[in-house]
C-alpha cells in the first residue's frame, strides 16, 4: 500500500478507522526526512495490512503543533486508537522493522487497561 497523505481534515478518521497507523512527520527541506522516505515507503509496500501516513509539517502546521512535533522526521504509531510509539529521528530499515514487529506484538488488552488506569488517576488528581 502506498503512503497516504494525512491532513487536518483526515487525520482523526485515519486513527479511528485503522487498526495500525504509522505517521511520518516530515518537510521537503529536511535532509534526514529525505533519507528516511525510501525506507518508509518500502515498509508501506512490505506491510499492506498497516496504513502508513505522512504529514508535511510545512503544509499542516496546526496538526504538527497539536501533535507536539519539535523535531523532524518524527515517527508516531497508533494502534487501536492509542498512541503506542513516538520518536524523532530517521530510522534505518532494521530499526523500522523492529518498530513494526513491536507494535504488532503489543498486548492491546493490557495497553487499553493501562490507558484506562492512567485516565482514572488523572481524573482523581
Phi and psi in degrees as GROMACS dihedral restraints (atoms count N, CA, C in turn):
[ dihedral_restraints ]
;  ai    aj    ak    al  type     phi  dphi    fc
    3     4     5     6     1   -73.7    20    10
    4     5     6     7     1   159.5    20    10
    6     7     8     9     1   -68.0    20    10
    7     8     9    10     1   138.7    20    10
    9    10    11    12     1   -98.9    20    10
   10    11    12    13     1   134.0    20    10
   12    13    14    15     1   -77.9    20    10
   13    14    15    16     1   122.9    20    10
   15    16    17    18     1  -102.4    20    10
   16    17    18    19     1   139.8    20    10
   18    19    20    21     1  -133.8    20    10
   19    20    21    22     1   175.0    20    10
   21    22    23    24     1   -58.0    20    10
   22    23    24    25     1   -31.1    20    10
   24    25    26    27     1   -75.0    20    10
   25    26    27    28     1   -30.8    20    10
   27    28    29    30     1  -118.9    20    10
   28    29    30    31     1    -1.9    20    10
   30    31    32    33     1   -58.7    20    10
   31    32    33    34     1   -54.7    20    10
   33    34    35    36     1   -62.3    20    10
   34    35    36    37     1   -38.8    20    10
   36    37    38    39     1   -65.5    20    10
   37    38    39    40     1   -34.7    20    10
   39    40    41    42     1   -67.5    20    10
   40    41    42    43     1   -37.4    20    10
   42    43    44    45     1   -64.1    20    10
   43    44    45    46     1   -43.9    20    10
   45    46    47    48     1   -66.9    20    10
   46    47    48    49     1   -38.1    20    10
   48    49    50    51     1   -94.7    20    10
   49    50    51    52     1   -10.2    20    10
   51    52    53    54     1  -118.7    20    10
   52    53    54    55     1   135.2    20    10
   54    55    56    57     1   -61.5    20    10
   55    56    57    58     1   -46.0    20    10
   57    58    59    60     1  -130.4    20    10
   58    59    60    61     1   127.3    20    10
   60    61    62    63     1  -130.5    20    10
   61    62    63    64     1   117.3    20    10
   63    64    65    66     1   -93.2    20    10
   64    65    66    67     1   139.5    20    10
   66    67    68    69     1  -130.9    20    10
   67    68    69    70     1   122.4    20    10
   69    70    71    72     1  -105.7    20    10
   70    71    72    73     1   116.1    20    10
   72    73    74    75     1   -91.4    20    10
   73    74    75    76     1   125.7    20    10
   75    76    77    78     1  -148.1    20    10
   76    77    78    79     1   173.6    20    10
   78    79    80    81     1  -147.0    20    10
   79    80    81    82     1   151.8    20    10
   81    82    83    84     1   -66.4    20    10
   82    83    84    85     1   -25.7    20    10
   84    85    86    87     1   -86.3    20    10
   85    86    87    88     1    -3.3    20    10
   87    88    89    90     1   -90.7    20    10
   88    89    90    91     1   112.8    20    10
   90    91    92    93     1   -58.9    20    10
   91    92    93    94     1   -50.9    20    10
   93    94    95    96     1   -60.6    20    10
   94    95    96    97     1   -31.8    20    10
   96    97    98    99     1   -63.0    20    10
   97    98    99   100     1   -44.2    20    10
   99   100   101   102     1   -64.8    20    10
  100   101   102   103     1   -35.8    20    10
  102   103   104   105     1   -69.4    20    10
  103   104   105   106     1   -35.7    20    10
  105   106   107   108     1   -77.7    20    10
  106   107   108   109     1   -26.7    20    10
  108   109   110   111     1   -53.7    20    10
  109   110   111   112     1   -47.9    20    10
  111   112   113   114     1   -64.1    20    10
  112   113   114   115     1   -35.1    20    10
  114   115   116   117     1   -64.0    20    10
  115   116   117   118     1   -44.5    20    10
  117   118   119   120     1   -65.6    20    10
  118   119   120   121     1   -44.1    20    10
  120   121   122   123     1   -63.8    20    10
  121   122   123   124     1   -41.5    20    10
  123   124   125   126     1   -62.8    20    10
  124   125   126   127     1   -40.0    20    10
  126   127   128   129     1   -65.1    20    10
  127   128   129   130     1   -36.8    20    10
  129   130   131   132     1   -66.0    20    10
  130   131   132   133     1   -36.2    20    10
  132   133   134   135     1   -71.5    20    10
  133   134   135   136     1   -36.1    20    10
  135   136   137   138     1   -79.6    20    10
  136   137   138   139     1   -13.9    20    10
  138   139   140   141     1  -129.4    20    10
  139   140   141   142     1    71.3    20    10
  141   142   143   144     1   -66.4    20    10
  142   143   144   145     1   -13.5    20    10
  144   145   146   147     1   -84.4    20    10
  145   146   147   148     1    -5.9    20    10
  147   148   149   150     1  -112.7    20    10
  148   149   150   151     1   141.1    20    10
  150   151   152   153     1   -91.9    20    10
  151   152   153   154     1   127.3    20    10
  153   154   155   156     1  -110.3    20    10
  154   155   156   157     1   116.8    20    10
  156   157   158   159     1  -114.5    20    10
  157   158   159   160     1   159.9    20    10
  159   160   161   162     1  -134.1    20    10
  160   161   162   163     1   145.8    20    10
  162   163   164   165     1  -125.5    20    10
  163   164   165   166     1   117.2    20    10
  165   166   167   168     1   -77.4    20    10
  166   167   168   169     1   110.8    20    10
  168   169   170   171     1   -66.5    20    10
  169   170   171   172     1   -22.6    20    10
  171   172   173   174     1   -73.4    20    10
  172   173   174   175     1   -38.4    20    10
  174   175   176   177     1   -86.0    20    10
  175   176   177   178     1   -24.7    20    10
  177   178   179   180     1  -120.4    20    10
  178   179   180   181     1    58.7    20    10
  180   181   182   183     1   -64.5    20    10
  181   182   183   184     1   -39.7    20    10
  183   184   185   186     1   -66.8    20    10
  184   185   186   187     1   -41.9    20    10
  186   187   188   189     1   -65.0    20    10
  187   188   189   190     1   -42.4    20    10
  189   190   191   192     1   -63.6    20    10
  190   191   192   193     1   -41.3    20    10
  192   193   194   195     1   -65.8    20    10
  193   194   195   196     1   -42.7    20    10
  195   196   197   198     1   -62.9    20    10
  196   197   198   199     1   -31.4    20    10
  198   199   200   201     1   -83.0    20    10
  199   200   201   202     1    -4.8    20    10
  201   202   203   204     1    73.2    20    10
  202   203   204   205     1    30.6    20    10
  204   205   206   207     1   -73.1    20    10
  205   206   207   208     1   121.5    20    10
  207   208   209   210     1  -117.0    20    10
  208   209   210   211     1   -16.1    20    10
  210   211   212   213     1  -146.2    20    10
  211   212   213   214     1   142.7    20    10
  213   214   215   216     1  -128.5    20    10
  214   215   216   217     1   150.9    20    10
  216   217   218   219     1   -70.8    20    10
  217   218   219   220     1   150.9    20    10
  219   220   221   222     1  -126.6    20    10
  220   221   222   223     1   135.0    20    10
  222   223   224   225     1  -109.4    20    10
  223   224   225   226     1   129.0    20    10
  225   226   227   228     1  -122.3    20    10
  226   227   228   229     1   148.7    20    10
  228   229   230   231     1  -132.6    20    10
  229   230   231   232     1   130.1    20    10
  231   232   233   234     1  -112.1    20    10
  232   233   234   235     1   135.3    20    10
  234   235   236   237     1  -132.4    20    10
  235   236   237   238     1   127.8    20    10
  237   238   239   240     1    49.4    20    10
  238   239   240   241     1    45.8    20    10
  240   241   242   243     1    72.8    20    10
  241   242   243   244     1     9.0    20    10
  243   244   245   246     1  -113.7    20    10
  244   245   246   247     1   132.1    20    10
  246   247   248   249     1   -71.0    20    10
  247   248   249   250     1   114.6    20    10
  249   250   251   252     1  -111.8    20    10
  250   251   252   253     1    -8.5    20    10
  252   253   254   255     1  -156.8    20    10
  253   254   255   256     1   137.8    20    10
  255   256   257   258     1  -154.1    20    10
  256   257   258   259     1   122.0    20    10
  258   259   260   261     1  -153.9    20    10
  259   260   261   262     1   129.5    20    10
  261   262   263   264     1   -78.5    20    10
  262   263   264   265     1   156.2    20    10
  264   265   266   267     1   106.5    20    10
  265   266   267   268     1   147.5    20    10
  267   268   269   270     1   -77.0    20    10
  268   269   270   271     1   136.6    20    10
  270   271   272   273     1  -100.5    20    10
  271   272   273   274     1   145.3    20    10
  273   274   275   276     1   -73.7    20    10
  274   275   276   277     1   164.3    20    10
  276   277   278   279     1   -52.0    20    10
  277   278   279   280     1   -42.0    20    10
  279   280   281   282     1   -64.4    20    10
  280   281   282   283     1   -38.4    20    10
  282   283   284   285     1   -65.4    20    10
  283   284   285   286     1   -42.5    20    10
  285   286   287   288     1   -66.0    20    10
  286   287   288   289     1   -39.5    20    10
  288   289   290   291     1   -61.1    20    10
  289   290   291   292     1   -37.8    20    10
  291   292   293   294     1   -65.3    20    10
  292   293   294   295     1   -40.2    20    10
  294   295   296   297     1   -64.4    20    10
  295   296   297   298     1   -45.1    20    10
  297   298   299   300     1   -57.7    20    10
  298   299   300   301     1   -48.9    20    10
  300   301   302   303     1   -62.1    20    10
  301   302   303   304     1   -41.1    20    10
  303   304   305   306     1   -63.6    20    10
  304   305   306   307     1   -42.5    20    10
  306   307   308   309     1   -67.1    20    10
  307   308   309   310     1   -41.7    20    10
  309   310   311   312     1   -60.9    20    10
  310   311   312   313     1   -35.0    20    10
  312   313   314   315     1   -85.7    20    10
  313   314   315   316     1    -1.0    20    10
  315   316   317   318     1   -63.0    20    10
  316   317   318   319     1   141.1    20    10
  318   319   320   321     1   -85.9    20    10
  319   320   321   322     1    94.3    20    10
  321   322   323   324     1   -69.2    20    10
  322   323   324   325     1   -25.2    20    10
  324   325   326   327     1   -62.5    20    10
  325   326   327   328     1   -41.7    20    10
  327   328   329   330     1   -67.8    20    10
  328   329   330   331     1   -41.6    20    10
  330   331   332   333     1   -60.5    20    10
  331   332   333   334     1   -47.1    20    10
  333   334   335   336     1   -63.4    20    10
  334   335   336   337     1   -37.3    20    10
  336   337   338   339     1   -62.5    20    10
  337   338   339   340     1   -44.7    20    10
  339   340   341   342     1   -63.6    20    10
  340   341   342   343     1   -40.5    20    10
  342   343   344   345     1   -63.3    20    10
  343   344   345   346     1   -44.1    20    10
  345   346   347   348     1   -62.7    20    10
  346   347   348   349     1   -41.7    20    10
  348   349   350   351     1   -63.9    20    10
  349   350   351   352     1   -41.4    20    10
  351   352   353   354     1   -64.9    20    10
  352   353   354   355     1   -42.9    20    10
  354   355   356   357     1   -64.9    20    10
  355   356   357   358     1   -38.1    20    10
  357   358   359   360     1   -66.0    20    10
  358   359   360   361     1   -41.4    20    10
  360   361   362   363     1   -65.3    20    10
  361   362   363   364     1   -39.0    20    10
  363   364   365   366     1   -68.6    20    10
  364   365   366   367     1   -32.7    20    10
  366   367   368   369     1   -68.0    20    10
  367   368   369   370     1   -26.9    20    10
  369   370   371   372     1   -86.0    20    10
  370   371   372   373     1   -16.1    20    10
